[in-house]
Amino acid sequence: MQSLTPEPVVKLAPEIQHLTNRVKMVAYQAECELVRTISPHYRRVAEED
């Protein structure tokens, strides 16, 4: 398999990877909550799926 970049792949330490995954999960949850909050006030919410 050929790499897209010439730089070697850098693996994060498990603690950093865990923190990164948590931040992504919190951001996703915040986005979902925001959508639920504004959905009643947004006419075309059904078109956004």
C-alpha distances in whole Angstrom, upper triangle without the diagonal:
4,7,10,12,13,14,13,13,17,18,21,24,25,28,27,24,27,29,26,26,30,30,28,30,33,32,32,35,37,35,36,40,40,40,42,45,45,44,48,48,46,47,43,42,41,39,37,35
4,7,9,10,12,12,12,16,18,21,24,26,29,27,24,28,29,26,27,30,30,28,31,34,32,32,35,37,35,36,40,40,39,42,44,44,44,48,48,45,46,43,41,41,39,36,35
4,5,7,9,9,9,13,15,18,21,23,26,24,22,25,26,23,24,28,27,25,28,31,29,29,33,34,33,34,37,38,37,40,42,42,42,46,46,43,45,41,40,40,38,35,34
4,7,9,10,10,14,16,19,23,24,27,24,22,25,26,23,24,27,26,24,27,30,28,28,31,32,31,33,36,36,35,38,40,40,40,44,44,41,42,39,37,38,35,33,32
4,5,8,9,12,15,18,21,23,25,23,21,25,25,22,24,27,26,24,28,30,28,29,32,33,32,34,37,36,36,39,41,41,41,45,45,42,44,41,39,40,37,34,34
4,7,9,12,15,18,22,24,26,24,23,27,27,24,26,29,28,27,30,33,31,32,35,36,35,37,40,40,40,43,44,44,45,48,48,46,47,44,43,43,41,38,38
4,7,9,12,15,18,21,23,20,20,24,24,21,23,27,26,25,28,30,29,30,33,34,33,35,38,38,38,41,43,43,44,47,47,45,47,44,42,43,41,38,37
4,6,10,13,16,18,21,19,18,21,22,20,22,25,25,24,27,29,29,29,33,34,33,35,38,38,39,41,43,43,44,48,48,46,47,45,43,43,42,38,37
4,6,10,13,15,18,16,14,18,19,17,18,22,22,21,24,26,25,26,29,30,30,32,34,35,35,38,40,40,41,44,45,43,45,42,40,40,39,36,34
4,6,10,12,14,12,12,15,16,14,16,19,19,19,22,24,24,25,28,29,29,31,33,34,35,37,39,39,40,44,44,42,45,42,40,40,39,36,35
4,7,9,11,10,9,12,14,12,14,17,18,17,20,22,22,23,26,27,27,29,32,32,33,35,37,38,39,43,43,42,44,42,39,40,39,35,34
4,6,8,6,6,9,10,9,11,14,15,15,18,19,20,21,23,25,26,27,29,30,32,34,35,36,37,41,41,40,43,41,38,39,38,35,33
4,5,5,6,9,10,11,12,14,15,17,18,20,21,23,24,26,27,29,30,32,33,35,36,38,39,42,43,42,45,43,40,41,41,37,36
4,5,5,6,9,10,10,12,14,15,16,18,20,21,22,24,26,27,29,30,32,33,34,36,37,41,42,41,43,42,38,39,39,36,34
4,5,5,6,9,10,11,12,14,15,17,18,20,21,23,24,26,27,29,31,32,33,35,36,39,40,40,43,41,38,39,39,35,34
4,5,5,6,9,10,11,12,14,15,17,18,20,21,23,24,26,27,29,30,31,33,34,38,38,38,41,39,36,37,37,33,32
4,5,5,6,9,10,11,12,14,15,17,18,20,21,23,24,26,27,29,30,32,33,36,37,36,39,37,34,35,35,31,30
4,5,5,6,9,10,11,12,14,15,17,18,20,21,23,24,26,27,29,30,31,35,36,35,38,36,33,34,34,31,29
4,5,5,6,9,10,11,12,14,15,16,18,20,21,22,24,26,27,29,30,33,34,34,37,35,32,33,34,30,29
4,5,5,6,9,10,11,12,14,15,17,19,20,21,23,25,26,27,28,32,33,32,34,33,30,31,31,27,26
4,5,5,6,9,10,11,12,14,15,17,18,20,21,23,24,26,27,30,31,30,33,31,28,29,29,26,24
4,5,5,6,9,10,11,12,14,15,16,18,20,21,22,24,26,29,30,29,32,31,28,29,29,26,25
4,5,5,6,9,10,11,12,14,15,16,18,20,21,23,24,27,28,27,30,29,26,28,28,24,24
4,6,5,6,9,10,11,12,14,15,17,18,20,21,22,26,26,25,28,27,24,25,25,21,20
4,5,5,6,9,10,11,12,14,15,17,18,20,21,24,25,25,28,26,23,24,25,21,20
4,5,5,6,9,10,10,12,14,15,16,18,20,23,24,23,27,26,22,24,25,21,21
4,5,5,6,9,10,10,12,14,15,17,18,21,22,21,24,23,20,22,22,19,18
4,5,5,6,9,10,11,12,14,16,16,20,21,20,23,21,18,19,20,16,15
4,5,5,6,9,10,11,12,14,15,18,20,19,22,21,18,19,21,17,16
4,5,5,6,9,10,10,12,14,17,18,18,21,20,17,19,21,17,17
4,5,5,6,9,10,11,12,15,16,15,18,17,14,16,17,14,14
4,5,5,6,9,10,10,14,15,15,17,16,13,14,16,13,12
4,5,5,6,9,10,12,14,14,17,17,14,16,18,15,15
4,5,5,6,8,11,12,12,15,15,12,15,17,14,15
4,5,5,6,9,10,9,12,12,9,11,13,10,11
4,6,5,8,10,10,13,13,10,12,15,13,13
4,6,7,8,10,13,14,11,14,17,15,16
4,6,5,6,10,11,9,12,14,13,14
4,5,5,8,9,6,9,11,10,12
4,6,8,10,8,11,13,13,15
4,6,9,9,12,14,14,16
4,6,6,9,10,10,13
4,6,8,9,10,13
4,5,5,7,10
4,5,5,8
4,5,6
4,6
4
